Amino acid sequence: MRLRWGRPNLRAHEAMAPAASSSPASAVTVSFLGVTTLLFDDGESAILTDGFFSRPSMTRTLLTPLRTDPARVDYALKRAGIDTLDAVVCAHCHYDHALDSALVAQRTGAVLVGDESTALIGRGAELHPSRIATVQPGDELELGHYTLTFVESEHSTPNRMHGAVDRALAQPVRVKAYKCGAAWSILVAHNASAQTALVHSSAGFRSNMLSGRTADVAYLAVGQLGHQSRSYIEQYWAQTVTAVGAHTVILTHWDDFFRPLTAPLRALPYAFDDLDASIKTLSDCARRDGVRLVELPTLWRRTDPWATR
């Protein structure tokens, strides 16, 4: 593959279908908060995936031990309107998903949910054992007004920090300590409205992993997907979006997570990913299957993806 310089221009994708803004009639709203951090909120009960807000620079990430930035976490929680959460759910334990998860749980009174690697991150932060929930593949967990089902998937290729966390992580620690652990594909069901969503937070899959599952909306990670073949991207769509029968797809994990949330979002450089290539193939799949492929989500905006039905 020939290396391209620079990064994709997000304006080239502004013509994609817009996400519906939330309204007083919305049973649940979803806010995109960067990478694969998503806030599901019905006004009384809320859950957050990942909760990665520190977003240290590439230099800091590669050269120094990492620790959560409390000021950046507090800014993001306030900006997103988050006071309390029922759960912070880690899709896997790489630092761009799990670095801040324990502090976010502490700040919001949430339970930290994930595999044993996630639990070790919580223990390293001295989170009370009652505030840590460990799940296994196939588990269904009721959290506030939501039921979450955990389906084991695969991380995108390459998985540079594969394996599991093997000790309690007390910050500061090097980035390589944040091993992947289990990579979850998470089905979120709002109990009162019966609205459902798939949160698929890494661009890998296992064949037939979602067989027999359904979701109205799919939040689909595209990080590193653009460096895969067209055939792989089509298989990824089939094993996620087609498998659950989603009518709407929203793309995540496309933004440059070395850049703070106080700056405008931008795409990852071509050296890390090719968002243009991902969107081209995914758009073709969406048109073929009659699925609505939504714009790259706007930071902080509360949306109602179910309103497009």
C-alpha positions as CSV (number, residue, x, y, z in Angstrom):
1,M,0.0,0.0,0.0
2,R,1.4,3.4,-1.0
3,L,1.6,5.8,1.9
4,R,-0.4,9.0,1.5
5,W,0.5,12.2,3.2
6,G,-1.9,14.5,5.0
7,R,-5.4,13.6,6.2
8,P,-8.9,13.3,4.8
9,N,-10.9,16.6,4.4
10,L,-14.1,16.2,6.5
11,R,-15.9,18.7,4.3
12,A,-15.8,16.2,1.5
13,H,-18.4,14.1,3.5
14,E,-20.8,16.9,4.4
15,A,-23.3,15.8,1.9
16,M,-24.1,12.6,3.8
17,A,-27.5,12.3,5.4
18,P,-27.9,14.3,8.6
19,A,-28.7,12.8,12.0
20,A,-32.0,13.8,13.5
21,S,-31.7,16.2,16.4
22,S,-33.4,15.2,19.6
23,S,-36.8,16.6,20.5
24,P,-39.1,16.6,23.5
25,A,-40.7,13.5,22.0
26,S,-37.4,11.6,21.9
27,A,-37.5,8.6,24.2
28,V,-33.7,8.4,24.2
29,T,-31.0,10.7,23.0
30,V,-27.5,9.8,21.9
31,S,-24.5,12.2,22.0
32,F,-21.2,11.5,20.2
33,L,-18.3,12.6,22.5
34,G,-15.3,11.6,20.3
35,V,-13.8,8.2,19.3
36,T,-16.3,5.7,20.5
37,T,-17.6,7.6,23.5
38,L,-21.4,7.7,23.3
39,L,-23.9,9.0,25.8
40,F,-27.4,7.3,25.9
41,D,-29.8,9.4,28.0
42,D,-33.5,9.2,28.5
43,G,-33.6,12.1,30.9
44,E,-33.7,9.9,34.0
45,S,-31.2,7.2,33.3
46,A,-27.9,7.4,31.3
47,I,-25.1,5.2,30.3
48,L,-21.8,6.1,28.7
49,T,-19.5,3.9,26.5
50,D,-15.7,4.3,27.2
51,G,-15.6,8.0,28.4
52,F,-12.2,8.9,26.9
53,F,-11.7,12.6,27.3
54,S,-8.0,13.2,28.3
55,R,-6.8,12.7,24.7
56,P,-3.1,13.2,25.3
57,S,-0.9,14.3,22.4
58,M,1.0,11.7,20.4
59,T,4.3,12.8,21.9
60,R,3.0,12.3,25.5
61,T,1.3,9.1,24.5
62,L,4.5,7.6,23.1
63,L,7.1,9.0,25.4
64,T,5.7,9.4,28.9
65,P,3.6,7.4,31.3
66,L,-0.1,8.3,30.9
67,R,-2.5,9.5,33.5
68,T,-6.1,10.9,33.3
69,D,-6.4,14.7,33.0
70,P,-9.1,15.6,35.6
71,A,-9.6,19.1,34.1
72,R,-10.3,17.6,30.6
73,V,-12.7,15.0,32.1
74,D,-14.6,17.6,34.1
75,Y,-14.8,19.9,31.1
76,A,-16.2,17.1,28.9
77,L,-18.8,16.0,31.5
78,K,-20.0,19.5,32.0
79,R,-20.1,20.3,28.2
80,A,-22.1,17.1,27.6
81,G,-24.5,17.8,30.4
82,I,-23.5,14.7,32.4
83,D,-24.1,14.8,36.2
84,T,-24.8,11.2,37.0
85,L,-24.5,7.9,35.1
86,D,-25.8,4.4,35.7
87,A,-22.8,2.9,34.0
88,V,-19.5,3.5,32.2
89,V,-19.1,0.6,29.8
90,C,-15.7,-0.2,28.2
91,A,-15.8,-1.7,24.8
92,H,-12.1,-2.8,25.2
93,C,-9.2,-1.6,27.3
94,H,-6.8,0.2,24.9
95,Y,-6.0,3.6,26.4
96,D,-8.2,5.5,23.8
97,H,-11.2,3.7,25.3
98,A,-10.4,3.0,28.9
99,L,-7.8,5.6,30.2
100,D,-10.4,7.8,31.9
101,S,-13.1,5.2,32.6
102,A,-12.5,4.8,36.3
103,L,-12.4,8.6,37.0
104,V,-15.6,9.1,35.0
105,A,-17.2,6.4,37.1
106,Q,-16.0,8.1,40.2
107,R,-17.2,11.5,39.2
108,T,-20.7,10.3,38.1
109,G,-21.5,7.5,40.6
110,A,-21.5,5.0,37.8
111,V,-20.7,1.3,37.8
112,L,-17.6,0.5,35.6
113,V,-18.5,-2.4,33.3
114,G,-16.3,-4.6,31.2
115,D,-14.1,-7.7,31.2
116,E,-11.5,-8.6,33.8
117,S,-9.0,-6.2,32.2
118,T,-11.5,-3.4,32.8
119,A,-12.0,-4.5,36.4
120,L,-8.2,-4.3,36.9
121,I,-8.2,-0.7,35.6
122,G,-11.0,0.1,38.2
123,R,-9.0,-1.6,41.0
124,G,-5.9,0.3,40.1
125,A,-7.9,3.5,40.5
126,E,-9.2,2.3,43.9
127,L,-12.8,2.2,42.7
128,H,-14.9,0.4,45.3
129,P,-15.6,-3.2,44.3
130,S,-19.4,-2.5,44.4
131,R,-18.8,-0.1,41.5
132,I,-17.1,-2.7,39.2
133,A,-19.1,-5.2,37.2
134,T,-17.3,-7.9,35.2
135,V,-19.1,-9.5,32.3
136,Q,-18.6,-12.6,30.2
137,P,-19.5,-13.2,26.5
138,G,-23.3,-13.5,26.1
139,D,-24.1,-11.8,29.4
140,E,-27.1,-9.5,29.6
141,L,-26.9,-6.8,32.2
142,E,-29.6,-4.4,33.3
143,L,-28.2,-0.9,34.0
144,G,-30.6,1.8,34.8
145,H,-33.3,1.8,32.1
146,Y,-31.2,-0.2,29.7
147,T,-30.3,-3.8,29.0
148,L,-26.9,-4.4,27.5
149,T,-25.9,-7.6,25.8
150,F,-22.1,-8.3,25.5
151,V,-21.0,-10.2,22.3
152,E,-17.3,-11.0,22.0
153,S,-15.8,-9.6,18.8
154,E,-12.3,-9.0,17.5
155,H,-10.2,-5.8,17.5
156,S,-9.4,-4.2,14.2
157,T,-6.1,-5.2,12.5
158,P,-3.4,-4.5,13.6
159,N,-4.1,-4.9,17.3
160,R,-0.9,-3.4,18.6
161,M,-1.6,-4.0,22.3
162,H,-3.2,-7.4,22.2
163,G,-3.6,-9.6,25.2
164,A,-5.1,-8.8,28.5
165,V,-4.3,-6.5,31.4
166,D,-2.6,-8.7,34.0
167,R,-2.3,-6.4,37.0
168,A,-4.2,-3.5,38.6
169,L,-3.2,-0.4,36.7
170,A,-2.4,2.5,39.0
171,Q,-1.6,5.6,37.0
172,P,0.7,6.8,35.6
173,V,1.5,3.8,33.4
174,R,2.9,3.4,29.9
175,V,0.4,3.2,27.0
176,K,1.5,-0.4,26.4
177,A,0.0,-1.4,29.7
178,Y,-3.5,-0.8,28.3
179,K,-3.9,-4.2,26.7
180,C,-7.0,-4.8,24.6
181,G,-8.7,-7.5,26.7
182,A,-12.1,-8.6,25.3
183,A,-13.3,-6.5,22.3
184,W,-17.1,-6.2,22.8
185,S,-19.9,-5.7,20.3
186,I,-22.6,-4.3,22.6
187,L,-26.3,-4.4,22.1
188,V,-28.1,-1.6,23.9
189,A,-31.9,-1.9,24.5
190,H,-33.9,0.9,26.2
191,N,-36.4,-1.0,28.3
192,A,-39.4,1.4,28.1
193,S,-39.3,2.3,24.4
194,A,-37.8,-1.0,23.1
195,Q,-35.4,1.1,21.0
196,T,-32.2,-0.7,20.2
197,A,-28.7,0.1,19.1
198,L,-25.5,-1.8,18.3
199,V,-22.4,-0.2,19.6
200,H,-19.5,-1.8,17.7
201,S,-16.4,-0.1,18.8
202,S,-13.6,-1.6,16.8
203,A,-13.5,-2.5,13.1
204,G,-13.0,-6.3,13.5
205,F,-15.5,-9.1,13.7
206,R,-16.1,-12.8,14.2
207,S,-18.2,-14.6,11.6
208,N,-21.8,-15.0,12.6
209,M,-21.1,-13.4,16.0
210,L,-24.4,-11.4,15.9
211,S,-26.5,-14.1,14.4
212,G,-30.0,-14.0,15.8
213,R,-29.5,-10.5,17.3
214,T,-31.3,-7.3,16.1
215,A,-30.7,-3.6,16.4
216,D,-32.4,-0.6,14.8
217,V,-29.3,1.6,14.8
218,A,-25.6,0.6,14.4
219,Y,-22.8,2.8,15.8
220,L,-20.0,1.4,13.6
221,A,-16.3,2.0,14.3
222,V,-14.1,2.7,11.3
223,G,-10.7,3.2,12.8
224,Q,-8.1,1.4,10.6
225,L,-10.8,0.1,8.4
226,G,-9.7,2.2,5.4
227,H,-6.4,0.3,5.2
228,Q,-8.3,-2.9,4.6
229,S,-9.5,-4.3,1.3
230,R,-12.9,-3.5,-0.2
231,S,-13.8,-7.2,0.3
232,Y,-13.0,-7.0,4.0
233,I,-15.0,-3.8,4.4
234,E,-18.0,-5.4,2.7
235,Q,-17.7,-8.4,5.1
236,Y,-17.5,-6.1,8.0
237,W,-20.7,-4.4,7.0
238,A,-22.4,-7.8,6.5
239,Q,-21.3,-9.2,9.9
240,T,-22.5,-6.1,11.8
241,V,-25.1,-3.9,10.0
242,T,-26.7,-6.6,7.8
243,A,-26.5,-9.2,10.6
244,V,-28.7,-7.1,13.0
245,G,-31.0,-5.6,10.4
246,A,-30.1,-2.0,11.3
247,H,-31.9,0.7,9.3
248,T,-29.4,3.5,10.3
249,V,-25.6,3.6,10.6
250,I,-23.5,6.2,12.4
251,L,-19.8,6.1,12.0
252,T,-17.4,6.4,15.0
253,H,-13.7,6.1,15.8
254,W,-12.7,8.3,12.8
255,D,-11.5,11.4,14.7
256,D,-7.9,12.2,15.6
257,F,-7.8,11.3,19.3
258,F,-4.5,13.0,19.9
259,R,-6.3,16.3,19.6
260,P,-8.3,17.8,22.6
261,L,-12.0,18.1,22.5
262,T,-11.7,21.9,22.9
263,A,-10.4,22.0,19.2
264,P,-12.5,21.1,16.1
265,L,-12.5,17.4,15.3
266,R,-10.4,16.3,12.4
267,A,-9.8,12.9,10.7
268,L,-6.9,10.7,11.6
269,P,-4.0,11.1,9.2
270,Y,-3.8,8.7,6.2
271,A,-0.8,7.1,7.9
272,F,-3.2,5.7,10.5
273,D,-6.4,5.3,8.4
274,D,-8.1,6.2,5.2
275,L,-11.5,7.5,6.1
276,D,-12.3,8.4,2.5
277,A,-11.8,4.7,1.4
278,S,-14.0,3.5,4.3
279,I,-16.8,5.9,3.5
280,K,-16.8,5.1,-0.2
281,T,-17.3,1.4,0.3
282,L,-19.7,1.7,3.2
283,S,-21.8,4.2,1.2
284,D,-22.0,1.7,-1.6
285,C,-23.1,-1.0,0.8
286,A,-25.7,1.4,2.3
287,R,-27.2,2.3,-1.1
288,R,-27.3,-1.3,-2.2
289,D,-29.1,-2.4,1.0
290,G,-31.4,0.6,1.5
291,V,-29.7,1.6,4.8
292,R,-29.4,5.2,5.9
293,L,-25.7,6.1,6.4
294,V,-25.6,9.1,8.6
295,E,-23.2,12.0,8.6
296,L,-20.0,11.9,10.7
297,P,-21.6,12.8,14.0
298,T,-21.3,16.2,15.4
299,L,-19.5,16.5,18.8
300,W,-21.8,17.2,21.8
301,R,-25.1,17.3,19.8
302,R,-28.0,15.3,21.2
303,T,-29.5,13.2,18.4
304,D,-32.4,10.8,18.0
305,P,-31.2,8.2,15.5
306,W,-34.5,6.3,15.8
307,A,-36.4,9.3,14.4
308,T,-35.2,8.5,10.9
309,R,-37.6,5.5,10.6
